[in-house]
Amino acid sequence: MKWVTLISFIFLLSSARSRNLQRAARDAEHKSEIAHRYNDLKEETFKAVTMITFAQYLQRCSYDGLSKLVKDVVDLAQKCVANEDAPECTKPLPSIFLDEICQVEKLRDSYGAMADCCSKADPERNECFLSFKVSQPDFVQPYQRPASDVICKEYQDNRMPFLGHFIYSVARREPFLYAPTILSLAADYEHALQTCCKESDVGACLDEKAAAIKERAKKVSVKQQYSCGILKKFGERTFKADKLALLSQKYPKAPLSEMLKILHDIMGIYKECCEGDMVECMDDRAELMTYMCSKQDVFSSKIKDCCEKPVVERSQCIIEADFDDQPEGLPSLVERYLEDKEVCKGFEAGHDAFMAEFVYEYSRRHPEFSTQLILRVSRGYETLLEKCCKTDNPPECYGNTVEMLHKPIKETQEVVKTNCELLTAQGETGFLKALLIRYTKKMPQVSTDTLIEIGKKMTAVGTKCCQLPEDRRLPCSEGYLSIVMQDMCRRQETTPINDNVSHCCSDSYAYRRPCFTAMGVDTKYVPPAFDPEMFSFDEKLCTAPPAERELGQMKLLVNLIKRKPQMTEEQIKTIADGFTAMVDKCCKQSDIDTCFGEEGANLIVQSRATLGISA
């Protein structure tokens, strides 16, 4: 997609040059990157972010073991502050951390093949280490909180080591969570302790607040991994396009020049965070937030409270702040982009600048759309101009195309409406079954358990988004579905599913969701033989908890469709009704197992006949 370059003349000549000059001036002023970052962050924050970096790379290491590595880096930073000309002070920060890791004794004994990364040169060495990070590792024991009186005393008597342990604990469990977020969570935990340690029931108070912190950590971690995945899969251009749309929705009063300036900074920060360079990630994000807080009147009226918070809490607060109110009296875009006879002059003279402006103007007028939908509309408009600007009469060509440009909007609105109505009518269980039927037909190669997992995640999206006001349903639904699909596509890279899924995952970020929606039955799929063993009928169907019985029925449903993905809704209903009737009948009998043996055999025969599968 050409238009998503978003590197316009204006952008190149102002924001990028400004940023490059700023970095060049900073590099000239600071010969040592580690000294510069240490001075920026101050000792306490620098030490905390250093612990985060090591804990995310060396997830099996103890707190005490990592503390020694942290001390080495802090000692070096302090040495470089005193003398920036020292030879070891000129190394890039990532190299300093990785060198320290590669000097760990018996690294291979604890981490096996990860030790081989040390033989690579940077940046390949870092890429190698990143590939060994384990999300939600099972080798890390669940956190056991000390008794209420112990935890309060420990916090009061040894605040810094106590919070250091918390930071270490979160970082090794969430190796892809950005350092600013972890420090923000630590601040939340400290506030919880300050409040709860004054309560009569400290434990109950901490339980409630800790659950909220844990949920927030999980939610943010998923979003951050998603962002890094999109950046890695589709590159900087697509990533910038998506972020420009979001920034324009969130700060609709800010001028385009400011949007492009912070977009460029955000791009650099995400690269640092996604590459595990947490010290620079922390420092540069804090610098950007300071800049935005110095221009609150330009950006948003919604960030005032955030800007009054300490640095470690500020950035996450600003990121999670509500969209600002739309400016009043924004003119219609039809006149500017469809009725103006000079459109092609602007488009051809500065294609990327023109499209960047369109994305900005369109997004700030439509906070009710997802960024993916905005990119689809923008792509449609770009395609239109590419065609019309080559004709003899461009204004006539592009002048009456509003309906055509609205097609992706109508498609997306219809998908959201249809699914929310289905969820309301069928409830969560019925909705999940409908999704399982739909997606088992699209990708029958996926394991039954994984299909159910994906179906449950999609159902959770529906439950969350369909109860929102009309103007928030669409961005919520497509935003969260994009995260579910990204996780599915990440698995596809290591365990290919089929050509259709591969195409949807790789072809276009903006069109990924519509691609999956439109995907039909995989015609190249060769189903496995009909296996009577997949029908497991026993008294558990009568005695198991309702959730377990539902799960069993769903597994049976998925396995049936895998045998014949072309099966119709009527065939599915016939078999499902037969299964329900059998369970109702047998669970009333005194000899349940005998009943299931006889009726189960009949159901298998009937199912074969219904599906047209010979014995």
C-alpha positions in Angstrom: 0.0 0.0 0.0 1.8 3.0 -1.3 -0.1 5.6 0.6 0.9 4.4 4.0 4.5 5.6 3.6 3.3 8.8 5.2 6.8 10.3 4.8 5.7 13.5 3.2 7.9 16.4 2.1 6.7 18.4 5.1 7.4 15.5 7.4 10.9 14.9 6.0 11.9 18.5 6.0 10.5 19.4 9.4 9.8 16.6 11.9 12.4 14.1 10.7 15.1 16.7 10.2 14.3 18.3 13.5 14.4 14.9 15.2 17.7 13.9 13.5 19.3 17.2 14.3 18.1 16.9 17.9 19.6 13.4 18.1 22.8 14.5 16.4 23.2 17.5 18.8 22.5 15.2 21.7 25.0 12.6 20.6 27.6 15.4 20.1 26.8 16.7 23.6 26.7 13.3 25.2 29.6 11.1 24.1 28.3 8.3 26.3 24.7 7.1 25.8 24.7 5.3 29.2 25.8 8.4 31.0 23.2 10.5 29.2 20.4 8.1 30.1 21.5 7.8 33.7 21.5 11.6 34.1 18.0 11.7 32.5 16.4 9.0 34.6 18.3 9.5 37.9 19.6 6.6 39.9 16.4 5.1 41.3 14.6 4.9 37.9 17.7 3.9 36.0 18.3 1.0 38.4 14.6 -0.1 38.2 14.6 -0.1 34.4 17.9 -2.0 34.3 16.4 -4.7 36.6 13.4 -4.9 34.2 15.7 -5.3 31.2 17.7 -8.2 32.8 14.6 -9.9 34.3 12.9 -9.9 30.8 15.9 -11.5 29.1 17.0 -13.8 32.0 13.7 -15.0 33.2 15.1 -17.9 35.2 17.5 -15.8 37.2 17.0 -15.1 40.9 16.5 -11.5 42.1 19.8 -11.6 43.9 21.6 -12.9 40.8 20.2 -10.1 38.6 20.9 -7.5 41.3 24.6 -8.2 40.7 24.2 -7.5 37.0 22.2 -4.4 37.8 25.0 -3.2 40.1 27.6 -3.7 37.3 25.6 -1.6 34.9 24.8 1.1 37.4 28.5 1.3 38.4 29.5 1.7 34.8 26.9 4.4 34.3 28.2 6.3 37.3 31.8 5.9 36.0 30.7 7.2 32.6 29.0 10.2 34.1 32.3 11.1 35.7 34.3 10.4 32.5 32.4 10.1 29.2 35.7 9.6 27.4 36.4 6.2 29.0 36.5 3.5 26.2 33.8 1.3 27.7 31.4 4.3 27.9 30.9 4.8 24.1 29.1 1.5 23.5 25.4 1.5 22.6 23.2 0.7 25.5 21.8 -2.6 24.1 25.4 -3.8 23.6 26.2 -3.1 27.2 23.3 -5.1 28.5 23.9 -8.0 26.2 27.6 -8.1 26.9 26.8 -8.3 30.6 24.4 -11.2 29.9 27.0 -13.1 27.8 29.4 -12.9 30.7 27.0 -14.7 33.1 28.7 -17.9 34.4 27.0 -21.2 33.3 24.6 -19.3 31.0 24.3 -22.5 28.9 23.4 -24.6 31.9 20.4 -22.5 32.7 19.3 -21.3 29.2 20.6 -23.9 26.7 20.7 -22.8 23.1 20.1 -19.2 24.1 23.8 -19.0 24.9 24.5 -19.4 21.2 23.2 -15.9 20.7 26.4 -14.6 22.2 28.3 -15.7 19.2 26.3 -13.4 16.9 27.0 -9.7 16.1 24.6 -6.9 17.0 21.8 -6.4 16.1 21.3 -10.1 15.2 22.5 -11.0 18.7 19.6 -9.0 20.2 17.1 -10.5 17.8 18.3 -13.9 18.9 17.9 -13.2 22.6 14.4 -11.7 22.0 13.3 -15.0 20.3 14.0 -16.9 23.6 11.7 -14.7 25.7 8.8 -16.8 27.1 5.4 -15.2 27.6 3.6 -16.3 30.8 6.4 -18.8 31.6 5.3 -22.0 33.5 8.8 -22.2 35.1 8.0 -19.1 37.2 6.1 -20.1 40.3 2.8 -18.2 41.0 3.4 -15.2 43.3 2.8 -15.9 47.0 1.9 -12.8 48.8 3.3 -12.6 52.4 0.9 -12.3 55.4 -0.8 -8.8 55.7 1.2 -7.7 58.7 4.5 -8.9 57.2 3.9 -7.2 53.8 3.0 -3.8 55.3 6.1 -3.9 57.6 8.3 -5.0 54.8 7.1 -2.1 52.6 7.5 0.5 55.4 11.0 -0.7 56.5 12.5 -1.6 53.1 10.6 0.3 50.5 13.2 0.2 47.6 14.1 -3.5 47.9 10.4 -4.4 48.3 9.4 -2.5 45.2 12.4 -3.9 43.4 11.2 -7.4 44.0 7.7 -6.4 42.7 9.3 -5.0 39.5 11.4 -8.1 39.1 8.4 -10.4 39.6 6.3 -8.6 37.0 9.1 -8.3 34.4 10.1 -11.9 34.4 6.4 -13.0 34.0 5.7 -10.4 31.3 8.9 -10.2 29.2 7.3 -8.1 26.5 5.7 -5.5 28.8 7.3 -2.1 28.3 9.3 -0.7 31.2 7.2 2.5 31.6 4.2 0.3 32.1 5.9 -1.9 34.7 6.9 1.1 36.6 3.4 2.5 36.4 2.1 -0.8 37.8 4.7 -0.6 40.6 3.3 2.8 41.4 -0.2 1.4 41.5 0.9 -1.3 43.8 2.6 1.2 46.1 -0.6 3.3 46.2 -2.5 0.1 47.1 -0.2 -0.7 50.0 -0.4 2.9 51.2 -4.2 2.7 51.3 -4.7 -0.9 52.4 -2.1 -1.0 55.2 -4.4 1.6 57.0 -7.5 -0.7 56.7 -8.7 -3.1 59.3 -8.9 -6.0 56.7 -5.6 -5.5 54.9 -5.8 -8.8 53.0 -9.3 -8.2 51.5 -8.3 -4.7 50.4 -5.1 -5.9 48.8 -6.9 -8.8 47.1 -9.2 -6.4 45.3 -6.6 -3.9 44.3 -4.0 -6.6 43.3 -6.6 -8.3 41.0 -7.2 -5.0 39.2 -3.5 -4.4 38.8 -3.0 -7.9 37.4 -5.9 -7.5 35.0 -4.5 -4.2 33.8 -1.0 -5.7 33.3 -2.5 -8.5 31.2 -4.6 -6.2 29.1 -1.7 -3.8 28.4 0.7 -6.6 27.7 -1.6 -8.1 25.0 -1.9 -4.7 23.3 1.8 -4.0 23.4 2.7 -7.4 22.0 0.1 -6.8 19.3 1.7 -3.4 18.4 5.1 -5.0 18.2 3.7 -7.8 16.1 2.1 -5.4 13.6 5.4 -3.4 13.4 7.4 -6.5 12.7 4.9 -8.0 10.2 3.9 -5.0 8.2 6.7 -2.6 8.8 7.0 1.1 9.7 4.8 2.5 7.0 1.7 0.6 7.9 2.4 1.1 11.6 2.7 4.8 11.1 -0.5 4.9 9.2 -2.4 3.1 11.9 -0.9 5.4 14.6 -1.6 8.6 12.6 -5.3 7.5 12.4 -5.4 6.9 16.2 -3.6 10.0 17.2 -5.9 12.1 14.9 -8.9 10.5 16.6 -7.6 11.1 20.0 -6.3 14.7 19.5 -8.7 16.1 16.9 -7.8 19.7 17.7 -4.1 19.4 17.2 -2.7 20.5 13.9 -1.3 18.0 11.4 2.3 19.3 12.0 2.1 18.3 15.6 0.6 15.0 14.8 3.5 14.2 12.4 6.1 15.4 15.0 4.8 13.1 17.8 4.2 10.3 15.3 7.8 10.3 14.4 8.9 10.2 18.0 6.3 7.4 18.8 7.7 5.3 16.0 11.2 5.5 17.5 9.9 4.7 21.0 8.0 1.7 19.8 11.1 0.3 18.0 13.1 0.7 21.2 10.4 -0.9 23.4 9.8 -3.8 20.9 13.6 -4.5 20.7 13.9 -4.8 24.4 15.8 -1.5 24.8 14.0 -0.5 27.9 16.2 2.2 29.2 15.9 4.3 26.0 12.2 3.3 25.7 11.6 4.7 29.2 13.6 7.9 28.7 12.3 8.7 25.3 8.7 8.1 26.2 9.1 10.3 29.3 10.6 13.0 27.1 7.7 12.8 24.6 5.1 13.0 27.5 6.9 16.0 28.9 6.6 17.6 25.5 2.9 16.9 25.2 2.2 18.1 28.7 4.0 21.4 27.8 1.5 21.8 25.0 -1.8 20.6 26.6 -3.7 23.4 25.0 -2.6 22.1 21.6 -3.2 18.4 22.2 -6.0 17.7 24.6 -8.1 18.9 27.5 -8.2 15.3 28.7 -4.6 14.9 29.8 -4.4 17.6 32.5 -4.7 15.2 35.5 -2.1 12.8 33.8 0.4 15.7 33.4 0.2 16.4 37.2 1.3 12.8 38.0 4.9 11.8 38.6 6.9 10.8 35.5 6.6 7.1 36.0 2.8 7.3 36.1 2.3 9.9 33.5 2.9 8.1 30.2 0.5 5.2 30.8 -2.1 7.7 32.0 -1.9 9.8 28.9 -2.0 6.7 26.6 -5.2 5.5 28.4 -6.8 9.0 28.5 -10.1 9.5 26.6 -10.4 11.0 23.2 -10.6 14.8 23.3 -13.8 16.5 22.2 -14.1 17.2 18.4 -13.6 20.8 17.3 -16.8 22.4 16.3 -17.6 23.4 12.8 -15.3 21.1 10.9 -16.2 21.5 7.2 -17.4 18.5 5.1 -14.5 16.6 3.4 -16.6 16.1 0.3 -15.8 19.7 -1.0 -12.1 19.4 -0.3 -11.5 15.8 -1.6 -14.3 15.1 -4.1 -15.6 18.4 -5.5 -12.4 20.4 -5.8 -11.3 20.3 -9.4 -7.6 20.7 -8.4 -7.5 17.4 -6.3 -5.2 15.7 -8.8 -2.6 18.5 -8.6 -2.2 18.1 -4.9 -2.3 14.3 -5.1 0.4 14.1 -7.9 2.6 16.8 -6.5 2.9 15.3 -3.1 1.2 11.9 -3.0 2.3 10.9 0.5 1.7 14.4 2.0 -1.7 14.5 0.4 -2.7 11.1 1.7 -1.3 11.8 5.2 -3.5 14.9 5.3 -6.5 12.9 4.2 -6.0 10.2 6.9 -5.6 13.0 9.5 -8.7 14.9 8.4 -10.9 11.8 8.0 -9.8 10.3 11.4 -10.4 13.5 13.5 -14.0 13.5 12.1 -14.6 9.8 12.8 -13.8 8.7 16.4 -16.6 6.1 16.0 -14.6 4.1 13.4 -11.7 1.7 13.9 -8.3 2.7 12.6 -8.4 -0.3 10.3 -11.7 0.9 8.8 -10.2 4.4 8.3 -7.2 2.8 6.5 -9.6 0.9 4.2 -11.6 4.1 3.4 -8.3 5.9 2.7 -7.0 3.1 0.5 -10.3 3.2 -1.5 -9.9 6.9 -2.0 -6.2 6.6 -3.0 -7.2 3.8 -5.6 -9.9 6.1 -6.9 -7.5 9.0 -7.5 -4.8 6.7 -9.0 -7.4 5.8 -11.6 -9.2 9.1 -12.1 -6.1 11.3 -12.3 -5.1 9.4 -15.4 -8.3 10.2 -17.3 -9.1 13.2 -19.5 -11.7 14.5 -17.0 -10.6 13.6 -13.4 -13.3 15.7 -11.6 -16.0 13.9 -13.5 -14.4 10.6 -12.6 -14.1 11.2 -8.9 -16.9 13.6 -8.3 -19.8 11.2 -7.6 -18.2 8.4 -5.7 -19.3 9.0 -2.1 -21.4 5.8 -2.1 -18.4 3.8 -3.5 -16.2 5.2 -0.7 -18.8 4.3 1.9 -18.8 0.6 0.9 -16.2 -0.5 3.5 -18.1 1.5 6.2 -21.4 -0.3 5.4 -19.7 -3.7 5.3 -18.1 -3.2 8.7 -21.2 -1.7 10.3 -23.3 -4.6 9.0 -20.8 -7.2 10.4 -20.9 -5.5 13.9 -24.7 -5.2 13.8 -25.3 -8.8 12.7 -23.0 -10.3 15.3 -24.3 -8.2 18.2 -27.8 -9.2 17.3 -26.8 -12.8 17.1 -25.2 -12.5 20.6 -28.3 -10.9 22.0 -30.6 -13.5 20.5 -28.5 -16.6 21.2 -26.6 -15.7 24.3 -22.9 -16.4 24.8 -23.2 -20.2 24.4 -25.2 -19.9 21.2 -22.9 -17.2 19.8 -19.8 -19.3 20.5 -21.3 -22.3 18.7 -22.1 -20.1 15.7 -18.4 -18.9 15.7 -17.1 -22.5 16.0 -19.2 -23.6 13.0 -18.0 -20.6 11.0 -14.3 -20.9 11.8 -14.0 -24.6 11.8 -15.2 -24.5 8.2 -12.7 -21.8 7.3 -9.7 -23.6 8.9 -10.5 -27.2 9.8 -6.8 -28.0 10.1 -6.6 -26.1 13.5 -6.8 -28.3 16.6 -10.2 -28.5 18.3 -8.9 -27.0 21.5 -7.3 -24.0 19.7 -10.5 -23.4 17.7 -12.5 -23.3 21.0 -9.9 -21.0 22.5 -10.2 -18.6 19.5 -14.0 -18.9 19.6 -14.1 -18.0 23.3 -11.8 -15.0 22.8 -14.1 -13.7 19.9 -17.1 -14.3 22.1 -15.5 -12.2 24.9 -15.0 -9.4 22.3 -18.7 -9.5 21.5 -19.7 -9.5 25.2 -17.4 -6.6 25.9 -18.2 -4.4 22.8 -21.8 -5.1 22.0 -23.0 -3.6 25.3 -21.2 -0.3 24.6 -23.0 2.8 23.1 -23.4 2.6 19.3 -20.5 5.0 18.6 -18.0 2.8 20.5 -19.1 -0.6 19.3 -17.3 -0.6 15.9 -13.8 0.5 17.1 -14.0 -1.8 20.1 -15.1 -4.8 18.1 -12.6 -4.5 15.2 -9.8 -3.3 17.5 -10.0 -6.4 19.7 -10.8 -8.8 16.9 -7.6 -7.6 15.2 -5.7 -8.6 18.4 -7.3 -12.1 18.3 -6.5 -12.5 14.6 -2.9 -11.3 15.1 -2.4 -14.0 17.7 -3.9 -16.6 15.3 -1.6 -15.3 12.5 1.4 -15.5 14.7 0.7 -19.2 15.3 0.2 -19.6 11.5 3.8 -18.5 11.0 5.2 -21.5 12.9 2.4 -24.0 12.2 0.9 -23.1 8.7 -2.9 -23.7 8.6 -4.0 -23.2 5.0 -3.4 -20.9 2.0 -6.5 -18.8 2.7 -5.4 -18.1 6.3 -1.9 -17.4 5.1 -3.2 -14.9 2.5 -5.4 -13.1 5.0 -2.6 -12.9 7.6 0.0 -11.5 5.2 -1.7 -9.5 2.5 -3.0 -6.4 4.2 -3.2 -5.1 7.8 -6.2 -2.9 7.0 -8.1 -5.7 5.2 -7.3 -8.6 7.5 -10.6 -8.7 9.3 -12.8 -8.4 6.1 -10.6 -11.1 4.6 -11.3 -13.5 7.4 -15.0 -12.6 7.4 -15.2 -13.3 3.6 -13.2 -16.5 3.8 -15.0 -19.6 2.6 -14.6 -23.3 3.2 -11.1 -24.5 2.5 -11.6 -26.5 -0.7 -8.2 -28.1 -0.6 -8.8 -29.7 2.8 -8.9 -33.5 2.9 -11.0 -34.5 6.0 -9.9 -37.4 8.2 -12.0 -40.6 8.2 -15.1 -40.7 10.3 -14.0 -42.0 13.7 -16.7 -43.4 16.0 -14.2 -42.9 18.9 -14.9 -39.2 18.8 -18.3 -40.0 20.1 -17.6 -40.6 23.8 -20.9 -41.1 25.6 -21.0 -41.9 29.4 -22.7 -40.8 32.6 -20.5 -37.7 32.7 -22.9 -36.2 30.2 -25.5 -36.3 33.0 -23.3 -35.6 36.1 -20.7 -33.2 34.9 -21.1 -29.5 35.6 -23.0 -27.5 32.9 -19.8 -25.8 31.6 -18.1 -29.2 31.2 -21.1 -30.6 29.4 -21.2 -27.6 27.1 -17.5 -28.0 26.3 -18.0 -31.7 25.4 -20.8 -30.8 23.0 -18.7 -28.1 21.4 -15.8 -30.5 20.9 -18.2 -33.0 19.3 -19.5 -30.2 17.0 -16.1 -29.1 15.9 -14.9 -32.7 15.2 -18.1 -33.4 13.2 -17.5 -30.3 11.0 -13.8 -31.3 10.5 -15.2 -34.6 8.9 -17.4 -32.6 6.5 -16.8 -28.8 6.4 -19.5 -28.4 3.8 -22.2 -29.7 6.2 -25.2 -27.4 6.2 -26.9 -25.7 9.1 -29.8 -28.2 8.8 -27.4 -31.1 9.0 -25.8 -29.6 12.1 -29.2 -29.1 13.7 -30.3 -32.6 13.0 -27.3 -34.2 14.6 -27.3 -31.7 17.6 -31.0 -32.4 18.2 -30.3 -36.1 18.1 -27.5 -35.7 20.6 -29.8 -33.6 23.0 -32.6 -36.1 22.7 -30.2 -39.0 23.5 -28.8 -37.2 26.6 -32.3 -36.3 27.8 -33.5 -39.9 27.4 -30.5 -41.7 28.9 -30.0 -39.4 31.9 -33.4 -40.5 33.1 -32.6 -44.2 32.9 -31.5 -46.3 35.8 -28.8 -48.0 33.7 -27.2 -44.9 32.1 -24.2 -46.6 30.5 -26.3 -49.3 28.7 -28.6 -46.6 27.4 -25.7 -44.5 26.0 -24.2 -47.6 24.5 -27.4 -48.4 22.5 -28.6 -44.8 21.7 -25.0 -43.7 21.0 -24.6 -46.4 18.4 -27.9 -45.3 16.8 -26.7 -41.6 16.8 -23.5 -42.6 15.1 -25.4 -44.4 12.3 -27.8 -41.5 12.0 -24.9 -39.0 11.8 -23.2 -41.0 9.1 -26.4 -41.0 7.1 -27.0 -37.3 7.6 -23.5 -36.4 6.4 -23.6 -39.0 3.6 -20.5 -40.8 5.0 -20.4 -44.5 4.3 -19.3 -47.0 7.0 
